[in-house]
Amino acid sequence: MVLDLVVIGLAIAVFPLSVTAFVLVLSARGGVWNGLVFILAWLACFVAVLAAVLLTTGGKPPAPHSPPSTASSAVKLAIGLGLVGYGWHRHRHQSRRKNGEEAVAPSGRRHKSSGGLMARLDQISLWTAAGLAPLLQPWGLVAAGAATVISADMSHASSYLALFGYCLLATSSLLAMEVYTTFAPDSARVRLGKLRTWITTHQEQALVAVALVAGLFLVSRSIAQLTS
């Protein structure tokens, strides 16, 4: 369980769309407070999902090859296949763009839409920041984490530490940017601006990499669990 949660947590932490949106939130007026509210809402979603799973299982892992255990592995397999398919689709789409098969007009609309998003985020309130957090979470990966938590045995302190570490790891990139912006706002503004530019330039490659790596890992792990 721990290895699965580490890989899933890392994938959530570096998910490009979430990171980009959080950089924009921090760049808005009142960015530090908006970022704090965003993180609290983000963590609240994790806690709610984990609590729902643990209430369902009673904090006791299902027996190996029991229907709940098999269903958990099947869910992770489906999510893994979906991530692999998504990553492959984005890769093919990116290849077609490089080969000049995509028209210029749609690209122009994308940049315009991105500029409009940045303008709207510059005016966000605390309530909007709180609402954005659950919307921007990679819910496929969150669901994979929930399916993994089914095997947690809460009679051991190590399980509490594993779940705490999972939540912390999945939020680590946001926490790092929030702390940096709080204590070094001028330096953070410059560096986060460069990070936003880099992610925007390499967003497709990053999405493909995260989706394929996480997807292949989930597929291999779930197949091993189903066949062992």
DAURJO-V494523 format. One line per field, one symbol per residue. ss: DSSP state (H for helix, E for strand, C for the rest). phi: phi as a letter, one per 40 degrees, with the letter a starting at -180 (. if undefined). burial: + if it has 24 or more other ideal C-beta (glycine too) atoms within 12 Angstrom, else -. Layout:
ss=???
phi=???
burial=???
This chain:
ss=CHHHHHHHHHHHHCCHHHHHHHHHHHHCCCHHHHHHHHHHHHHHHHHHHHHHHHHHHCCCCCCCCCHHHHHHHHHHHHHHHHHHHHHHHHHHHHHHHHCCCCCHHHHHHHHHHHHHHHHHHCCCCHHHHHHHHHHHCCHHHHHHHHHHHCCCCCCCHHHHHHHHHHHHHHHHHHHHHHHHHHHCHHHHHHHHHHHHHHHHHHHHHHHHHHHHHHHHHHHHHHHHHHHC
phi=.ccdcccccccccbcdcccccccccccccgcccccccdcccdcccccccccccccccggbcccdgcdccccccccccccccccccccccccccccccccgccccddccccccccccccccccbcbcccccccdccccccccccccccccdccbccbccccccccccccccbdcccccccccccacccccccccccccccccbccccccccccccccccccccccccbc
burial=+--+++++++++++++++++++++++++--++-++++++-+++-+++-++--++--+---++------+--++-++++++++++-++--+--------------------------+---+--+---+++-+++-+++-+++++++++++++-+----+--++-++++++++++++++-++------+---+--++--++--++-++++++++++++++-++--+---
